[in-house]
Amino acid sequence: AVNLFGRGLPAAFPLHHLPPHQQRWVITAGVALATLAVAHQGIVQPLARRRAVLETRLATAQQQIALMHALETTGRELAEYRRHLRTRGESGVLLQEIAAVATLHDVAVNTVAPQPMRPAGRYVRFPIRVEATGTFPAIVQFLHALETSEKPLAVEQMTLTPHHAMAWAEKAPKTLEAQITVSALLVEP
């Protein structure tokens, strides 16, 4: 017996007992079911497998596009950050810039001495020792200007001492001697 939709049918269901129009209907239904089964096997399943492959490829492509956009954004940000760094060729100009900024802030520069460069990852740190004289507010403004310029310098070390001990005892303007080490990150051009 064959179970069809919850009903038991004999193993060999004789069609000759049915009227001719029902026989045609049963044969047409059987052919239609066989056609659907063949179509499902030959068309629908391969298309479903192909669709799954294409969906996987699409997801991968979307991830790659997102990574490319992130890479482009990171590249633009890196270019913007590099714009704020100096190249090795600008190291001589840097010494002149320090003296010019000091003059703008009423700080007298006595010495600007480059120190040995040292590696700092993909860059080179270029320390500069500056000896200067000025009032405390002037020195603070000078250092602030160096640290906030378009191509900033980092203040690594600073020592302040009274310029003339006698002047500090009197009411004369109080000047300080400053020994400052600033540094710039340099990048290869």
PAZAPA-4460 file (N, C-alpha, C; in steps of 0.05 Angstrom, whole numbers, plus 32768, in hexadecimal, padded with zeros to 4 digits):
% residues 189
    n_x    n_y    n_z   ca_x   ca_y   ca_z    c_x    c_y    c_z   seq   type   mol
   8011   7FE8   8000   8000   8000   8000   8012   8019   8000     1      A     A
   8008   802D   7FF2   8016   8047   7FF0   8006   805B   8000     2      V     A
   8015   806B   8011   8007   8080   8021   8008   809A   8012     3      N     A
   7FF1   80A5   800B   7FEF   80BE   7FFC   7FDC   80D0   800B     4      L     A
   7FE8   80E6   8016   7FD8   80FA   8025   7FC9   80ED   803C     5      F     A
   7FD5   80DB   8049   7FC9   80CE   8060   7FB5   80B8   8059     6      G     A
   7FB2   80B1   8040   7FA0   809B   8038   7FB0   8084   802D     7      R     A
   7FA9   806D   8033   7FB6   8056   8029   7FAB   804E   800E     8      G     A
   7FBC   804A   7FFA   7FB3   8041   7FE0   7FC0   8026   7FDB     9      L     A
   7FB4   8015   7FCC   7FC0   7FFB   7FC5   7FD9   8000   7FB5    10      P     A
   7FED   7FEE   7FB7   8006   7FF1   7FA9   8003   7FF4   7F8B    11      A     A
   7FF1   7FE6   7F7F   7FEC   7FE9   7F63   7FD0   7FF3   7F60    12      A     A
   7FCD   800D   7F5C   7FB2   8019   7F5A   7FA9   8017   7F3E    13      F     A
   7F96   8007   7F38   7F8E   8003   7F1C   7F7E   801B   7F12    14      P     A
   7F88   8026   7EFC   7F7A   803D   7EF0   7F62   8035   7EDF    15      L     A
   7F61   801C   7ED7   7F4C   8013   7EC5   7F30   8013   7ED3    16      H     A
   7F30   8014   7EEE   7F17   8016   7EFD   7F0B   8032   7EFD    17      H     A
   7F1B   8046   7EF5   7F12   8062   7EF5   7F05   8069   7EDA    18      L     A
   7EF2   807C   7EDA   7EE7   8085   7EC1   7EFD   8093   7EB1    19      P     A
   7EFA   8094   7E96   7F0F   809F   7E85   7F18   80BC   7E8C    20      P     A
   7F05   80CD   7E93   7F0D   80E9   7E9A   7F1E   80EA   7EB3    21      H     A
   7F19   80D9   7EC7   7F29   80D7   7EDF   7F44   80CA   7ED9    22      Q     A
   7F44   80B7   7EC7   7F5E   80AB   7EBF   7F70   80C1   7EB3    23      Q     A
   7F64   80D1   7EA1   7F74   80E6   7E94   7F7E   80FA   7EAA    24      R     A
   7F6D   8100   7EBD   7F75   8113   7ED2   7F8B   8107   7EE3    25      W     A
   7F8A   80EE   7EEA   7F9F   80E1   7EFA   7FB9   80E0   7EEA    26      V     A
   7FB8   80D9   7ED0   7FD0   80D8   7EC0   7FDC   80F4   7EBD    27      I     A
   7FCB   8108   7EB8   7FD5   8124   7EB5   7FE2   812D   7ED0    28      T     A
   7FD5   8127   7EE6   7FE0   812E   7F00   7FFB   8120   7F04    29      A     A
   7FFD   8107   7EFD   8016   80F8   7F00   802C   8104   7EEE    30      G     A
   8025   810B   7ED5   8039   8117   7EC3   8042   8132   7ECE    31      V     A
   802E   8141   7ED8   8035   815C   7EE4   8047   8159   7EFC    32      A     A
   8042   8146   7F0D   8053   8141   7F24   806F   8138   7F1C    33      L     A
   8070   8126   7F08   808A   811D   7EFE   8099   8135   7EF2    34      A     A
   808B   8146   7EE3   8098   815E   7ED7   80A3   8170   7EEC    35      T     A
   8092   8175   7F01   809B   8186   7F17   80B3   817B   7F25    36      L     A
   80B3   8161   7F2A   80C9   8154   7F37   80E3   8156   7F27    37      A     A
   80E1   8152   7F0C   80F8   8155   7EFB   8101   8172   7EFA    38      V     A
   80EE   8185   7EF8   80F5   81A1   7EF8   8103   81A9   7F12    39      A     A
   80F8   819F   7F28   8104   81A5   7F42   8121   819B   7F43    40      H     A
   8125   8182   7F3A   8140   8176   7F3B   8153   8184   7F27    41      Q     A
   8149   818A   7F0F   815A   8194   7EFA   815D   81B2   7EF9    42      G     A
   8149   81C1   7F04   814A   81DE   7F02   814B   81EB   7F1D    43      I     A
   8138   81E6   7F2E   8135   81F4   7F47   814D   81EF   7F5A    44      V     A
   8154   81D6   7F5E   816A   81D0   7F70   8185   81DC   7F66    45      Q     A
   818C   81D9   7F4D   81A5   81E6   7F43   81A3   8205   7F46    46      P     A
   818C   8210   7F41   8189   822D   7F44   818C   8235   7F61    47      L     A
   8182   8225   7F73   8184   822B   7F90   81A1   822A   7F98    48      A     A
   81B0   8215   7F8E   81CD   8213   7F95   81DC   822B   7F89    49      R     A
   81D5   8232   7F70   81E3   8249   7F63   81DD   8263   7F72    50      R     A
   81C4   8266   7F7B   81BC   827D   7F8A   81CC   827F   7FA4    51      R     A
   81CF   8269   7FB2   81DF   8268   7FCB   81FC   8271   7FC6    52      A     A
   8207   8267   7FB0   8223   826E   7FA9   8224   828C   7FA2    53      V     A
   8211   8296   7F93   8211   82B2   7F8C   820C   82C4   7FA4    54      L     A
   81FB   82BB   7FB7   81F7   82CB   7FD0   8211   82CC   7FE0    55      E     A
   821F   82B6   7FE1   8239   82B5   7FF0   824D   82C8   7FE2    56      T     A
   824E   82C7   7FC8   8260   82D9   7FB9   8259   82F6   7FBD    57      R     A
   823F   82FC   7FBD   8235   8317   7FC1   823D   8321   7FDC    58      L     A
   8239   8310   7FF1   8241   8318   800C   825F   831E   800E    59      A     A
   826E   830D   8001   828C   8311   8000   8292   832B   7FF2    60      T     A
   8286   8330   7FDB   828B   8349   7FCC   8283   8361   7FDD    61      A     A
   826D   8360   7FEB   8264   8376   7FFC   8278   837B   8012    62      Q     A
   8283   8366   801E   8298   8369   8032   82B1   8376   8026    63      Q     A
   82B8   836D   800E   82D0   8379   8001   82CB   8396   7FFB    64      Q     A
   82B4   839D   7FF2   82AE   83B9   7FEC   82AF   83CA   8006    65      I     A
   82A4   83C0   801B   82A5   83CE   8035   82C2   83D1   803E    66      A     A
   82D3   83BC   803A   82EF   83BE   8041   82FE   83D3   8030    67      L     A
   82F7   83D3   8016   8303   83E7   8004   82FC   8403   800C    68      M     A
   82E3   8408   8014   82DA   8422   801D   82E9   842A   8037    69      H     A
   82EC   8417   8049   82FA   841C   8062   8318   8422   805C    70      A     A
   8323   8413   8049   833F   8418   8042   8343   8433   8035    71      L     A
   8330   843B   8024   8331   8456   8017   832F   846B   802C    72      E     A
   831D   8468   803F   8319   847C   8055   8332   847D   8066    73      T     A
   833D   8466   806D   8356   8466   807D   836D   8473   806D    74      T     A
   836E   846E   8053   8383   847A   8043   8381   8498   8043    75      G     A
   8368   84A2   8041   8364   84C0   8041   836C   84CB   805D    76      R     A
   8364   84BD   8072   836B   84C6   808D   8389   84C6   8091    77      E     A
   8397   84B1   8087   83B4   84AF   808A   83C1   84C6   807A    78      L     A
   83B7   84CC   8062   83C2   84E2   8053   83BE   84FD   8062    79      A     A
   83A7   8500   806F   83A2   8518   807E   83B5   851A   8096    80      E     A
   83BA   8504   80A4   83CD   8504   80BB   83E9   8509   80B1    81      Y     A
   83F0   84FD   809B   840B   8500   8090   8410   851E   8088    82      R     A
   83FA   852B   8081   83FD   8548   807A   8406   8558   8092    83      R     A
   8401   854E   80AA   8409   855C   80C2   8425   8554   80CB    84      H     A
   8433   8544   80BC   844E   853C   80C3   8462   8549   80B0    85      L     A
   847A   854C   80B9   848F   8557   80A9   849F   8541   809C    86      R     A
   84AD   8548   8086   84BF   8535   807A   84DB   853B   8084    87      T     A
   84ED   8528   807E   8509   852D   8087   8514   8546   807A    88      R     A
   850B   854C   8062   8515   8564   8054   850D   857E   8062    89      G     A
   84F8   857D   8073   84EF   8595   8080   84FC   859A   809B    90      E     A
   850F   8589   80A3   851B   858B   80BD   852A   85A6   80C1    91      S     A
   8537   85AF   80AC   8545   85C9   80AE   8532   85E0   80B1    92      G     A
   851C   85E0   80A3   8508   85F5   80A5   84FC   85F5   80C0    93      V     A
   84F9   85DD   80CC   84ED   85DB   80E7   84FC   85EB   80FB    94      L     A
   8516   85EB   80FA   8526   85FB   810D   8520   8619   810B    95      L     A
   851D   8622   80F2   8516   863E   80EE   84F9   8644   80F7    96      Q     A
   84E7   8631   80F3   84CB   8635   80FC   84CA   8638   811B    97      E     A
   84DA   8628   8129   84DA   862A   8146   84E3   8646   814F    98      I     A
   84F8   8650   8143   8501   866B   814A   84ED   8680   8143    99      A     A
   84DF   867D   812C   84CA   8691   8124   84B3   8691   8137   100      A     A
   84AA   8679   813F   8493   8677   8152   849B   8683   816D   101      V     A
   84B4   867F   8176   84BD   868A   818F   84BC   86A9   818E   102      A     A
   84C5   86B4   8178   84C5   86D1   8174   84A9   86DC   8176   103      T     A
   8496   86CE   816A   847A   86D7   816B   846F   86D8   8187   104      L     A
   847A   86C8   8199   8470   86C6   81B4   8483   86D3   81C9   105      H     A
   8494   86E5   81C0   84A7   86F3   81D1   84B9   86E1   81E1   106      D     A
   84C2   86CB   81D4   84D5   86B9   81E1   84EE   86BB   81D1   107      V     A
   8504   86C0   81DF   851F   86C2   81D2   852B   86A6   81D1   108      A     A
   8531   869D   81B9   853E   8683   81B6   855C   8687   81B6   109      V     A
   8569   8679   81C8   8586   867A   81C9   8593   8665   81B8   110      N     A
   8587   864D   81B9   8593   8636   81AA   857C   8624   81A0   111      T     A
   857F   861B   8187   856E   8606   817C   8580   85F1   8171   112      V     A
   8581   85DA   817F   8595   85C5   8178   8586   85AB   8172   113      A     A
   8588   85A2   8159   857C   8588   8152   858B   8571   8160   114      P     A
   857D   855E   8169   8588   8546   8177   8587   852F   8163   115      Q     A
   8594   8519   8169   8594   8502   8157   8577   84F7   8153   116      P     A
   8571   84F2   813A   8557   84E6   8133   8556   84CA   813D   117      M     A
   853D   84C1   8144   853A   84A5   814D   8521   849A   8141   118      R     A
   8522   8480   813A   850A   8474   812D   84F2   8474   8140   119      P     A
   84DB   8477   8134   84C1   8476   8143   84AD   8467   8131   120      A     A
   84B0   844D   8130   849E   843E   811E   84A4   8443   8101   121      G     A
   8491   844B   80F2   8495   8451   80D5   849F   846D   80D1   122      R     A
   84A3   847C   80E7   84AC   8497   80E5   84C6   849B   80F3   123      Y     A
   84D0   84B4   80F3   84E8   84BB   8101   84E2   84D2   8114   124      V     A
   84EA   84CF   812D   84E6   84E5   8140   84FF   84F6   813F   125      R     A
   84FA   8511   813C   850F   8524   8139   850E   8537   8151   126      F     A
   851E   8532   8166   851E   8543   817E   852F   855C   8179   127      P     A
   8526   8572   8185   8535   858B   8183   8536   8597   819F   128      I     A
   854E   859F   81A7   8552   85AC   81C1   8552   85CA   81BC   129      R     A
   8540   85D7   81CB   853D   85F4   81C9   8544   8601   81E4   130      V     A
   8555   8615   81E4   855B   8624   81FC   8550   8640   81F6   131      E     A
   853E   864A   8207   8531   8663   8203   852D   8672   821D   132      A     A
   8527   868C   821A   8522   869E   8231   8508   86AD   822C   133      T     A
   84F8   86AF   8241   84DF   86BE   823F   84D0   86BC   8259   134      G     A
   84BA   86CB   8259   84A9   86CA   8271   8499   86B0   8270   135      T     A
   848F   86A8   8288   8480   868F   8289   8469   868F   8275   136      F     A
   8457   86A4   8275   8441   86A3   8262   844B   86A2   8245   137      P     A
   8461   86AF   823E   846B   86AF   8223   8475   8693   821B   138      A     A
   8482   8686   822D   848C   866B   8228   8475   8657   8225   139      I     A
   8461   865A   8236   8449   8649   8233   843C   864C   8218   140      V     A
   8438   8666   820F   842C   866B   81F5   843E   8660   81DE   141      Q     A
   8458   8662   81E1   846A   8658   81CD   8467   8639   81CB   142      F     A
   8467   862C   81E1   8464   860E   81E1   8448   8606   81D5   143      L     A
   8434   8615   81DD   8419   860F   81D3   8418   8613   81B4   144      H     A
   8425   8627   81AA   8426   862C   818D   8434   8615   817F   145      A     A
   844A   860B   818B   8458   85F5   817E   8447   85DB   817E   146      L     A
   8439   85D6   8194   8429   85BE   8196   8410   85BE   8185   147      E     A
   8406   85D6   817E   83EC   85D8   8170   83EF   85E2   8154   148      T     A
   8407   85E4   814A   840B   85ED   812E   8401   85D8   811B   149      S     A
   83FF   85DF   8101   83F6   85CC   80ED   8406   85B3   80EC   150      E     A
   8420   85B6   80F0   8432   859E   80F3   843E   85A0   810F   151      K     A
   8430   8595   8122   8437   8599   813F   8451   858B   8147   152      P     A
   845C   8597   815C   8474   858B   8169   846B   8582   8184   153      L     A
   8477   856D   818E   8471   8563   81A9   8486   856D   81BC   154      A     A
   847D   8577   81D3   8490   8580   81E8   8497   8567   81F8   155      V     A
   84B0   855F   81F7   84B8   8546   8205   84C3   854C   8221   156      E     A
   84D0   8563   8224   84DD   8569   823E   84E0   8587   8240   157      Q     A
   84DE   8592   8259   84E2   85AE   825D   84EC   85B3   8279   158      M     A
   84FF   85C5   827B   850A   85CE   8295   850A   85ED   8295   159      T     A
   84FF   85F8   82AA   84FE   8615   82AC   850E   861E   82C5   160      L     A
   851E   8632   82C1   852E   863D   82D7   852D   865C   82D5   161      T     A
   852E   866A   82EC   852E   8687   82EC   8546   8691   82DC   162      P     A
   8541   86A6   82CB   8556   86B0   82BA   856B   86BF   82CB   163      H     A
   8562   86D2   82DC   8574   86E0   82EE   8567   86E0   8309   164      H     A
   8574   86D4   831C   8569   86D2   8337   8563   86EE   8343   165      A     A
   8574   8702   833C   8570   871D   8347   8556   8729   833C   166      M     A
   8551   8724   8323   8539   872F   8317   8520   8724   8324   167      A     A
   8521   870B   832D   850A   86FF   833A   8505   870B   8356   168      W     A
   851A   8716   8362   8517   8722   837C   850B   873E   8379   169      A     A
   8510   874A   8363   8505   8765   835E   84EA   8763   8350   170      E     A
   84DF   877A   8349   84C6   877A   833B   84C9   877A   831D   171      K     A
   84E1   8775   8313   84E6   8775   82F7   84D8   875D   82EA   172      A     A
   84D3   875F   82CF   84C6   8748   82C2   84D7   872E   82C7   173      P     A
   84C9   871A   82CD   84D6   8700   82D5   84D8   86EF   82BC   174      K     A
   84F1   86EB   82B4   84F5   86D9   829C   8500   86BF   82A6   175      T     A
   84FB   86AB   8295   8504   8690   829B   8516   8686   8284   176      L     A
   8529   8675   828C   8538   8667   8278   852B   864B   8274   177      E     A
   8526   8644   825B   8518   862B   8256   852A   8619   8246   178      A     A
   852D   8600   824F   853A   85EC   823F   8523   85D8   8237   179      Q     A
   851E   85D8   821D   8506   85C9   8213   8510   85B6   81FE   180      I     A
   8505   859E   81FF   8509   858A   81E9   84EE   8586   81DC   181      T     A
   84ED   858D   81C3   84D5   8588   81B3   84DC   8573   819E   182      V     A
   84C8   8566   8192   84CF   8553   817D   84B9   8553   8168   183      S     A
   84C1   854C   8150   84AF   854A   813A   84B1   852E   812F   184      A     A
   849A   8523   8125   849B   850A   8117   84A0   8510   80FA   185      L     A
   84B4   8504   80EE   84BA   8508   80D2   84B2   84EF   80C3   186      L     A
   84A9   84F4   80AB   84A1   84DE   8099   84B2   84E0   8080   187      V     A
   84B7   84C9   8074   84C6   84C9   805B   84B4   84D5   8045   188      E     A
   84BE   84E5   8033   84AD   84F1   801E   84A1   84DD   800C   189      P     A
***
